[in-house]
Amino acid sequence: MTRLVATLSRAAIALAGVGIVCMLVLVTADVILRATVNIAIPGIDAIVASYLMVSTIFLPLAMLQLLDENIAVDALRNKMPDPVKDLFDIVGHVLAAVFYALLGWLYFKVAVEAVEIREYVAGTWDVPIWPARIFMPLGLALAALAAAVKLYQSIHALFFGEKPAPHHSAGSF
């Protein structure tokens, strides 16, 4: 299961990376076109905001969870003995899994409604944004799954004393 979640997380990271590159190219092209020939790319703001930024923010969440790279305040945790640290980890992973799952469920309902009404942003060009609505629940569901994997690993470490190998950077995963 860990390998499956890691593979899916890598795929999500790759998709988010494509979104970043597309955002870079589109915004740069829009700025250059506006500055040189006073022409804007129609719908660029909706495409960047609805598709590219959302994918860049939500799709990498699972990898952050797997690598324990979320924002954390460890001042109290670092002063505790190892068994208490393990309990803190378990509680943190439970809370993360529940949070991601609940938020993912809420956004799933939003995505279903957007697909049903074929949501779009009106402008020079009508930009359909309903396909982009799936990025949020997809990223959050994958993050909930990653938190569940980390929860399993933490419980296994607590009862069997087998700690997962530490990582040194996101690139080492």
Phi, psi and omega in degrees: 000320180299317181294320179297313180296320178296319179295315177297323179294320177297319178297319178295320177297318179298317178296319177296323177296320175299320178298320179295316179296316178299318179299316179300311182294313183294314181293319178297314179299319180297316180296315180296315179297320178294319183286328186264313185238010177056042177237132177257148175284120182297135175077007184299320181295319179291320180295313181295312184288319187274324184260300194285314180293319181296316179294323180293328182276314190270328183292326180282357185302322182295317179295321176301319180293315180297325183269002184055042182255011175290161178297131181217147174249108188257014184301314180282317183300318183294341180269357184267156174292161185305318179298325178289321176300319179297319177295319176301317179299316181297313179299317179298318180290324176297312180298318179296315180298315180295315180299309180298318181294315180295314180295321177298320179295317179299314180287335174297317179296322176296318180296318179298316178297319179297321178292318181298320182265001182053056184303140177212164175253123181278142179185209176305316171241140173282116183260113177290124180249359181299326178295329182288340182295345181281340182299319181297301182296329178295312178296320180290322177295318178295322177294321177296319177296318177296320178295323177294321176297316179295324176298313178302314180299320180293318178295317178299318179295322181293316185272333183246357175069014180262103179279140174294152180298133180290152176259158180252335176197168179298329181288343182275353185292000000 
